Amino acid sequence: MADTRVIRPGRQPYNTRSHKYRPVRTPGGRLVAQKIVKKSTGPKCSDCKSSLPGIRHLKATAYRKLKKRQKTVSRPYGGATCGKCVKERIIRAFLIEEQMVVKKLLKERKP
């Protein structure tokens, strides 16, 4: 059972998703309420929806304080798409281009 000796700070008395506290004992021996901050899921890949490696999981407002190198990865589509999906895009574009060249050659060969 949860420790009920801690009084929740503020006017909200309910244990909602955004209003969670846990009891913490201070060095002076008092029990105080410590706010539990919700964890962020972090940025996701735009294609496969997996979590982007190399980018920190922060709240949207916290990204404003970061440097550019902490918000992106040095690659095309660095902060939006994972490396695997970028590789697939490049290969797909190359194969489409090759297919167009082959079609052009076949059209020229036909009398």
C-alpha positions as CSV (number, residue, x, y, z in Angstrom):
1,M,0.0,0.0,0.0
2,A,1.2,3.5,-0.8
3,D,2.5,5.7,2.0
4,T,-0.3,8.1,2.9
5,R,1.7,10.3,5.3
6,V,2.7,12.7,2.5
7,I,0.4,15.5,1.6
8,R,0.1,16.3,-2.1
9,P,1.2,19.9,-2.9
10,G,-1.1,22.1,-4.9
11,R,-4.9,22.0,-5.3
12,Q,-5.2,18.8,-7.4
13,P,-5.9,15.9,-4.9
14,Y,-6.1,13.1,-7.4
15,N,-3.3,10.7,-8.6
16,T,-3.7,11.5,-12.3
17,R,-1.2,10.7,-15.1
18,S,0.3,14.2,-15.0
19,H,0.0,14.6,-11.2
20,K,2.1,11.8,-9.7
21,Y,4.2,12.1,-6.5
22,R,6.3,9.7,-4.5
23,P,7.4,10.0,-0.9
24,V,11.1,10.7,-0.4
25,R,12.9,10.9,2.9
26,T,15.1,13.9,3.3
27,P,18.5,13.9,5.1
28,G,16.7,15.7,8.0
29,G,14.3,12.7,8.4
30,R,11.2,14.4,6.9
31,L,8.9,12.7,4.4
32,V,8.3,15.1,1.4
33,A,6.4,14.6,-1.9
34,Q,8.7,14.5,-5.0
35,K,7.0,15.0,-8.3
36,I,7.4,12.2,-10.9
37,V,7.9,13.7,-14.3
38,K,6.4,11.8,-17.2
39,K,9.0,10.2,-19.6
40,S,9.0,11.3,-23.2
41,T,8.8,8.7,-26.0
42,G,11.2,10.8,-28.1
43,P,11.2,11.4,-31.8
44,K,10.1,8.6,-34.2
45,C,11.1,7.7,-37.7
46,S,8.7,9.2,-40.3
47,D,8.6,5.9,-42.3
48,C,8.8,2.9,-39.9
49,K,7.7,4.7,-36.7
50,S,10.6,3.3,-34.7
51,S,12.5,5.4,-32.1
52,L,15.4,7.4,-33.6
53,P,18.8,6.4,-32.3
54,G,21.2,9.2,-31.3
55,I,18.5,11.7,-30.3
56,R,17.6,12.3,-26.7
57,H,14.1,11.6,-25.4
58,L,12.9,15.0,-24.1
59,K,9.8,17.1,-23.9
60,A,9.0,19.2,-26.9
61,T,9.8,22.4,-25.1
62,A,13.2,21.1,-23.9
63,Y,14.5,20.7,-27.5
64,R,14.6,24.5,-27.8
65,K,17.5,24.7,-25.3
66,L,19.6,22.0,-27.0
67,K,22.4,22.6,-29.6
68,K,21.7,21.6,-33.2
69,R,24.1,18.6,-32.9
70,Q,22.1,17.2,-30.1
71,K,18.8,17.4,-32.0
72,T,19.8,15.8,-35.2
73,V,22.1,13.2,-36.7
74,S,24.6,14.2,-39.4
75,R,22.9,12.6,-42.4
76,P,20.2,13.5,-44.8
77,Y,16.8,13.4,-43.0
78,G,18.9,13.2,-39.8
79,G,16.3,14.1,-37.2
80,A,13.3,12.7,-39.0
81,T,14.1,9.3,-40.6
82,C,16.2,6.4,-39.4
83,G,19.3,5.3,-41.3
84,K,17.7,2.1,-42.6
85,C,14.8,3.9,-44.2
86,V,17.1,6.5,-45.7
87,K,19.2,3.7,-47.2
88,E,16.0,2.1,-48.7
89,R,15.0,5.5,-50.2
90,I,18.4,5.9,-51.8
91,I,18.3,2.3,-53.2
92,R,14.7,2.7,-54.5
93,A,15.6,6.0,-56.3
94,F,18.7,4.4,-57.8
95,L,16.7,1.4,-59.1
96,I,14.0,3.6,-60.5
97,E,16.6,5.6,-62.4
98,E,18.3,2.5,-63.7
99,Q,14.9,1.2,-64.8
100,M,14.3,4.4,-66.8
101,V,17.7,4.1,-68.5
102,V,16.9,0.4,-69.5
103,K,13.5,1.4,-70.9
104,K,15.1,4.2,-72.9
105,L,17.8,1.8,-74.3
106,L,15.1,-0.8,-75.3
107,K,13.0,1.9,-77.0
108,E,16.1,3.0,-79.1
109,R,16.9,-0.6,-80.1
110,K,13.4,-1.3,-81.5
111,P,13.1,-0.3,-85.2
